Structure formats: structure tokens, C-alpha cells
């Protein structure tokens, strides 16, 4: 091989290397092999849902490829119009105007921008083919090497038909930065604040554009999560929400080996494992009760007659709530057995619901918890007492009450019946904000439990002797008066007893 032939071969090899580096997207999800698209059914389901759902979310574990293999992958096809023949998802047949968004300016650059563009020193080695990047403009930012806008060649049926525009944004810019023009699609990588999500919906409203949300649910069952997952779980039918969601775990990522999974799992703190390995919403460090749900959950069982009962009561108009508990005094275990939450009804409605579970059961309530003032709260509490509820004022020491509940949970001395679905719905979203304050939304049953644990255990009582005899058709009481005087709770599952 002479010098000229060597130079030609060298040039061809350089061009081959360039094409491989700048056409990364075309090597992903091949037809066969261990990384075949057929081995990524969760990822494919996200794409397939595109024509039917304008709002889609992949709520997934870390390291499953949600940013690059899902959000960035689909976004690139919309920008270029170069959809593969097998593509089952939504298709634009025109140039598009799109946003790709991340949490902060730094993470947007390090993750979203890097995945789509490659490093600034080698632009075109990301998902967007280098040959299709016409121009990009850098952003005036305190974070160096950030890109603001990218202009991408678009094709329809293989023919150039215009220029797509890609803009990078971050949630730390605030909602107002998301005001403005219409968008054809928006990628929200990692969970965004609710006001930004709603603003993005407005940006896509007139275009019937796409919202693609890819995140690991580290903020727990937030309002954004609840838009897709009522109660914190994937719905049985997406028709009810009008939104598509898929939950992906490490087992849905063939590129992760068993050794990878074990190493990552062992390195995680226990309260983060469900979110980071299975995509299950977790409150992380913001959780008020950072404990795995199954640890405190028990199957419903018939409460013995000698277990005392009591309830915590939260007075309010928008939502009046009650939590009932039965106490195993021998083992010092409190069982949350039932709950009630109903809004915008007059006191007699709530009183009827409370009495139905046992008119004789005592309760504790904070009179000022939901009232406009302490005086108004006491009047409302007096009204409930006049209607027949055996209520006493609760100690509303917030931090002390939270500590009391947490100590019982963490030592296995507080359990919750599996049937208390409303209680679990609140438990999953009960957290502190970034300033350490308890977030006072959707927390009525949590307040009830706090009152109950802080103030109610000492006044709990067992079923009265007459009702006990009636239930068992007894002529003479088989009853322990010492237990009766010690106080406690009613027999779960016996309705009006």
C-alpha cells in the first residue's frame, strides 16, 4: 500500500469514526442482541403511547435510561423527523419548536444538554446527529458552557423541509421563564414544580403538543405525581386521568448486571431504595415518617374485646377527619383500624359517621386546628359534644406529637390496617419542605393520628359491659373490671357496638 492509498484509508477511517460518534442514536435499540429494543418493553410502551396520550411520564428507578433512552431519544426524532421504520410512537410531519428542561442550570447542562449535544468541545456526539445540527447559541449564564438554543435540520419523508428549534431551560429559573410562545413538545427531565408543569401545559395547549416527563420520584407522592398516579400508584386505566405513566425498575434495564444492582442497592439508605431501584414514590429526606410502608402495615383482623379504643378528631369545613385506634396493652401496640374523611358537610353528618363505629368510644380533638380562631374552634368543638360525641381537647404540640408517633413507628409499636387506604394516601405525601416546615396540605388524618397518640391513649376505653353482654348474649358478665377501668378501645368490625 503506497502513501496515497494509506492517506485515503486513514481518511476513510477518520470519517467512519466521525460518523459513529455523530450518529449515536442510530445504534440504539437494535433489532437483535442483549440490548435489543425487544428487551426494553417498558421503554417501548412509553413510545407506543405517544399517539394516544399528549401527557406521558416514565416514573422510574435510577440508571434505567429514562433521560437518554426515553426522553432524549424520542425528542431527537421529533427534532429531526428521522424516525426509524419500526417507530410506533407519535410523528411530527413538520419542523418543531421544543424545550428540554432540567432541575438547575448546572444539571440541565451536565445531563440534558450533554445527552442531546455531547460536550461543548465535541458538539454533535450526543443523540442529535452532528450533521443535523445547523447552529447553536450559547447562554449568558453563571454556569459555563451552557447552550440556550439549537437549530436542527428537519426532514419529512427524507426531504429537508425546515429548521426545528430546541431550547434548554431549568426549573430554577422559575415559572415566569416558562411563559411565552407555543411549543410542540416539552421534555421535563426529573420532577418539576407543579406551577411549571401547569405552565408547560399552557404552552402546548393550542398546538396539542406533547409533554414528556421522565423522573425518579424522590419527592414522594407530590401533586405532579398524583396527576399521573392517583394515590401514588399506577392507575388500572389511563382513561380516568387522560395521562399515560409507566413505572420502570432495575429489572427493566438489561444493561444493568446483577452485580451492578446489588452494589447500587447496598449503597442506598433504606428509605430511598424503593424510589431509586423500583421507581416507587418516596419522600426521601423530606419524609416526616421515613419508614417503609410495609413495615407498619398489617392485614385487618378482628380486634379482641379487651383492646381499648379511642379516636383522633380533626375539626374543619373543607375536610373533617377521624382516625380510630385499638390498643394491645399487653404488648404496647397501637393499631390504626379505621379512618374517615369527608368535606363540606354539617356537623350532624360527621357525628353520624363517628357514632356508627361506636357511640361510646372517646375521642380527642384540637379545637383550633382548622378553625379561624381558638374561640371559633372551641364553639365548633362544643357543638360536636352537644351532638353526643365524647370529645376532649388534644395536646397540639406539633413536634412533640410527631416525635411520639415516629418513636412508635420505628419501634414496631404502631401498626395500620391495610384497609385504611385514605390514611396511606396522606402518609405518602406527608413531608417537610426545604425549610423544614411540615407541609400543611392533605394532612387531616395525619393530624388525627398525632392527637390520638399524644393525648388519646390515656382516655381509651373498652366496650361497656352492657354492650359486651348484648353482643355475646350473656346473662352474667364475663368481664374483667380492672381492664375496664384501665381504659381502651372498641372491638373493630362490630359497627355500632
Secondary structure, DSSP 8 states (H G I E B T S, - for coil): --HHHHHHHHHHHHHHHHHHHH-GGGGSS-SSSTT-GGG-HHHHHHHHGGGT-SEEEEEE-TTSSIIIIIIIHHHHHHHH----TT--S---SS--EEEEEESSHHHIIIIIIHHHH--GGGTT-SSS-GGGEEEEEE---SSTT-EEEEEEEEEETTEEEEEEEEEEEEGGG-GGGG-SS--SEEEEES---HHHHHHHHHHHHTTT-EEEEEE--TT-S-HHHHHHSGGGS--S-TTTTT-EEEEE-GGG-TTS-HHHHHHHHHHS-GGGHHHHHH-----GGGBTT-S-HHHHEE------TTSEEEEEEE--SS-EEEEEEEEETTTTEEEEEEEEEE-S--HHHHHHHHHTTTTT--EEE-TTSSSSSHHHHHHHHHHHHHTT--EEE----HHHHHHHHHHHHHTT-EEEETT-HHHHHHHTT-BB-TTS-B--SS-HHHHHHHHIIIIITTT-B---HHHHHHHHT-SS----HHHHHH-----TT-TT-
